[in-house]
Amino acid sequence: MILGPVPGQRKRKRQRERERSGQADRFGPEAGRWELRYATRDESEWRAELGRLRTEEPDLDWDAIRVDMLCGRSTHPTTYQLSVFVPHAPEGDPHAPESAPGAPESDPRPTMTAPEPPGPTPPAERP
C-alpha cells in the first residue's frame, strides 16, 4: 500500500516557507538590528516582564520582538533576554532616531566564551 502526502500538506509547507522568507526580508541585517532591552538570570522575573509587556503594551508588534533563552553551563548561568528590532533609518530622514555611538550594527546578544585555561604548569621539582 502506497501512502501519498496528506491533503493540504504541500500547501501548508509552501505557506510556511513564504512566511519565513518574508520574516528574513523584514528582519534581516540589511533592514536593521536587534537591540537588547531586557536581560535577567531569574526565570520568574523574566516571566513577570513578559506578562507586564502583554498587559501594559497590548498593541506591541510581537513579530518585532525576539525572546532568547541562552542555556547555561556550570560556569555560565542561563540568561533570559528580550530584544526589539530597530529598523535602519531611511537616509536623509531628520526625524529618525539615531543609534547610540559605538552601538553594534549586528546581533547584540553576548557571546559565551570558555574560561581562560590556567598558565603552563611548572615542571615538578626533583629532590
N, C-alpha and C positions, 0 to 999 in steps of 0.2 A: 504494500500500500504506500503510495507516494503522497506526502503532505506538501501542500504549497504554502505560500505566505498567508498569514491571517488577513482577512478582508480589511482594508483600510490601513494596514501596517506600513506599506510603502508611502502612502500619502502622509501619515504622521511623521515618518522618518524624514521626508523631504521638508515638511513644515519645521521640524526641529533644526534641521540644517540651515534653513533660511533665517530662523531666529538667531542662531549662533553667529551667522555671517553678519547680520545687522548689528549684533552686540559688539562684534570685533571692530566694525567700522566706527561705531559710535564711541567706544571706549578705548580705542587703540592709542598707541603713543603719539601718533600724528595729531589726534584730536584733543589731547590734554594730558593731565597727570592725576594720579591718586594722591590725595592729601590726608595724612593721618589726623583724625580728630579725637580719638579716644583710645586709650590702651590701659589695661589692668591685668593683674595676675589673679584676681579674685573672681571666680565664676559667678558668685551671687551678685557682686557689683555689676558685672557685665550684663547679666540678665535684667537687673534693675534699670540700667542705662537704656537697653533696648526697649523695655516697657515704657520708660519715660518718653523716648522718641516717638513711639507709636501713639501715645495719648496726647502729648503736647504738640506734635507736629504731624497731624493726620494727612496733610497734603504732600508730605515728603516723597520725593521720587525714589522709591526703593531700588529701582534699576540702577541708579547712580550711587548706590551705597554698597560698599564691599565689607563683608563681615569675615574676619580671618581668625582662626584659632591656630596659633603656632605651637605645635606639640612639643613639650619639653622633654628633657632628659635629666639625669641626675645633677648635672651642673647648670642647666638652663631650665627654669620653671616654665610651665605652659603660660603663654601670653594670649590674651584676647584683644583684638583690635577692630576698630571701626574706621573705615576710610571713606572719603567723599571724592567723587570725580569732579575735578575742576577743569573745564574746557579751556583751551588756549584762547586768548582774546584775539578777535579779528584785528588785523594790522590797521593802525590808524584810528582805532576806537578810543577816544579820550575818556570815556566813562567806564571802560572795562577795568576790573580790579587787577592790580599787578601782583605778581607773586613776590614773596619776600626775597631780598637779595641773598644770593647763595643758596636758594631753595633748590632741592634736587628736581630735575626735569623728568625723572623716571619714577619707578615704584619706590615709595618712601619706607617700605617695610624694612626693618633692620634685618641684617643677615646674621645668622647664627654661626659663630666660629668656634672651633675647638680650642680648649685652653692650651696655652703655650707649654711645650714639653720642658721638663727641667733641663738645666745645662748638662754638659758632659760629666759623667761620673768619674771622680778622680781614681787613679789606679790604687789598688789595695796596697796597704803598707806591708812590707815584708819584715819579719823580725830579725 
